[in-house]
Structures are given as structure tokens and as C-alpha cells.
Amino acid sequence: MQTDYIEPIESTPILHSKKCKLISLITRVFLQSTTIVTALIAWYLYDYFVAIATLLLVFIVMGIVRAKIRNEVIPITQSEHHYNDKSIASWYTAKQLCDDSLELNLEKI
């Protein structure tokens, strides 16, 4: 008899320290606004055509960066789920940059 087993989904990590929250916020702002800011700078410095080309190019590059970060930190069993920039930044900060469990253990001592 076959039984279908659905693996539990690990929730998005909750960041506890202010340093980790700030790093997550900076990462999220970077992922969200780099495309538009770069296109606006290109439009200011050059013209519309260069700005549109820059917008398209940076959109593709940021999509690749976002996918690389997402695939690096989110568990493989959850890779098919959709994650917004805030969740990706939280996962990345919790898994790669901050280890809140060490900070919490030091606070208890």
C-alpha cells in the first residue's frame, strides 16, 4: 500500500537581533530597488534608449542574483514555492550571515 507523505515545510526564519534585521532590510532593499534606481540613473546620465536597455539588462541580472540567493539558502524540498524579496532576504541573512542561535545562547550566559 502506498502512502503519500508530504514533507513539512520549514517556515521563514525569524530574525531576533537588530543587526540581523538591519542586514535583512538592506538585502531586501537591494533586491527590490536596484533595477529601478539603476534605470533612473542611466536615464539621468544618458537618454531614454539607454535607460530602457539598462532597465532590461539589470532586470535580468537581478533575477539571476535573486535566483542564486534563493537556491543557495532555501531548502531543496521547498524550492518550488514562491518567495518574495523579504522572505529571500530573511532566509539569506539567517542561513549565511547571522547565526541567531549563537547570539541567543550568549545572551543566556
Steps between C-alpha positions, in 0.01 A plus 500: 500500500638836400464797725555852386723683740525875489816629659451783747588844373760688698372848574687817417755571774422771752793730566546607859795738517493852367817440299343210314177691440699791357700271271176339382345842433804613300495178298126537432537864389789396275291226337194722459639832387823440310324461166303823518779709654750387237256578218428846644871575529554387139209718388642802686852451364415393144161473329182294483639230274796428726271509804263242350791278397648533849163421656471179299858394563491569874160328525655183359813528716300559820277205414811283476636640830164445671482141369858424608437631852168315521644169381798532734309540826147360464473124557475290184165352603352851505661632183175487301318739732481870421697734725495879496808718549440536874493123549807448282689767697393344831608151392833631367574703811405219736686223317810677367569822689355472850480214741239615750521177694855586605397853597205370703722247677750773589220716642390219731850464652 
